[in-house]
């Protein structure tokens, strides 16, 4: 299930979201020429842990499919959250979602020497917050059927819970994995962090006590 667009209106220009997308694309183009250097020095490698790499690794991607998928998700879920939080708070939230995601993967495999790269942990944080803050939103998705695909409109909770459910399912098989692959625990950690932040900043309707006569 691939998200294509959501149905939410936005009221401000998503400068931070667009800048993050641009920065990721620029670093990916650079990586086409010096990818090994960037990976060795700026990827998150749990066995060679560096706090700064919790941030720098968020701007590195392993392939065209990797960055295209992540930037699509960032474009869809980032603008409304930037609208909601404001530019600065959104940027802080995004970066810390990625940090928390990286730490989640680190604690699962602290001695691993497999480089971890990608914005998906931070974007998972956006998805967790989106689930809380825009529960009535509709999302257009592409559903693949082998070589064919069909477009459908689903509720945001359905799409997001399907996504995190898949991460939980595949994470079981990733336990103890020694080769490369998807950092499922980073996805789960980022999503949980974003969900909690969404709960903290959720605007609640104030209940006014009735007057007694």
N, C-alpha and C positions, 0 to 999 in steps of 0.2 A: 504494500500500500504506500504509494508515493504522493505526498501532498503537493498540490499545484498552486493553490491560493486559498486565502480565507475570505470571509464575507464581512469582516469588520471595517468600519470607516476609521480613518486616522485624521487627526486634526493638526498635526505638526509634521514638518519634514524630518524624516529619520536620519539626521546627519551622522549620528554615531554608528548606526547600523550600516549605512552606506560606506562610511570610512573603514569600518571593520572588514567589510566585504572587499573593498579596494586593497586594504593592507594584506589580507590573506592572498589575494590574487598576485600582488606584487612579489610577495615572498615565495609564492609557488613558482613564478616565472624565474626568479633568481635561483631557486633550487634545481631548476632544469640544467643549470650550468655548474653549480657548486653544491649539489644535494648532499654528498657525503660529508662535506665540511659542516654544513648546517645541522645535519642529523647528529654528528658526533659531539658538537659543541652546544646545541640548543634544544635538542629533543630531551624529553624526560626519560632518563634511564634509572630505574629504581635502585639498582646496585651501585650506581655512581651518583647518588641523589644530590641535586642542587636546587635550592629553593627558587632561584631565579628561573630555572628551566620549567617550573610549573606554569610560568607565564609565557615564555618564549615558545614552548612546544605547542601552544594553542594556535600559532600562526604558521605551522608547518604541515604539509600534507604529502601523502605518499604517492598519489596518482591523480590523473585527471578526474576519474570517477569519484575519488575521495573528496576532492575540493568542490566539484560541481554539486554533489549531494549535500555537503555541509552548507555551502553558500545558498542553496535553494531553501533549506530549512531556516537558515538565519534570516533570509529575506522575508519569508512568510511569517515567522513568529517574532522577529525582532522589532518591526516597526510599531506594532501595537503596544508592546511592552515599553518601548522607548517613549511612546506617547503617554503611557500610564505613569511611569516613574519620573520622567524628565531625562534630559540628555546625560547629565553627570551621574545621577543615581543609577541609571541604566548601565552605563559603562562600568561602574564599580561592581554592580550586580553580575554583569557578564564575566568580568575577569575573575571574580571570586567563585563563580560557578565553576569555571575552568580549574581553578586552584583546588577546590574541594573535590572535583572529579578526579584530578590527578592524584590527590592524596588517597582517595578511595582505592584506586588501582595500585598505588604504592603499597598500601597496607596489606593487600591481598598477596602481592608477590614482591616483597622488599629486596630480595637478592637478585631479581631478574636483570639481565643485561640486554633485554629487548627494548629498543627505543620506542617510546610512545609519542605519537604526533597527532595533531588534528584539533579542530575546534569543536568536535562533537560533544565533548564533556560539557563545555560552556553552553552549547546550544541545547543540550539536554536540560540544563538548568532553566533555560528560557521556556522549554516545553512544560516543565513541572510548574512554573509560575503561571503559564498560560492556562493550564488546566484549572487552576484556582480562580484566576482573575477574569477569564472569558469562557465560563462554562456553557453559555448559550450560543457560542459562535458556531458557524458552519464552515466546513473545510471541503473544498473540491479535491478529490484524490484520484490517482490513476491506479487501477487494479490490474496487474499483469495476469494474463492467462496464456502461459507459454510464449509463443511469438505474437500473440494478440494482447490487447489491453482495452479496458473499458473505463470510462470516466464516471464517477459517482460523487454525490454530495453526502457527507456524513457529519455527525456532530463532533465538535472538538473533543469532548470526553471519550467518545468511541475511538477516534483515531489515536489519541495520545495514550489511552489505556491499552490499546492494542500494541502500540509501539513499546511501551515499558514492559508489557507482558512478554513480548518477544525477547527483550533484553534479559529478563529474569530467566526465561526458559533456556536461552543459549548460554547464559553465564554458568549454568550447572555443568555443561560439557566443557567449559573453559577452565574449570578448576584444575590446577596442576598442569595446565598446558605449558609446554616448554618452547614451542615454536611461535612464529608470529601469528597475527590474526587481529580480531576486533577486541578492543579494550572494553568489554561489556561492563565491568565493574565501575569504570569511569563514567559510563553512560548512566548507570544506576545511581552512583553517588551524586552526579550533577543533577539528575532529575529530582532526587530526594531533597537536595539543598534548595533547588528552585521552588519546589512545592512548599517547603517550610517558609521560605522568604515570601512567597505569595500569600500564605496564611497570615504572616505578620503584617503585611501591607494591604491586606484585603480591606476595602472600604465596606463597613457594615452600616446598615440602616439603623439609625438611632430609634429606640423604642421609647416613646414619651408616655409616662404613666398617665392613665385616665384621671380626669378630675372627678372628685367625689362630691356629690351635692347632698 
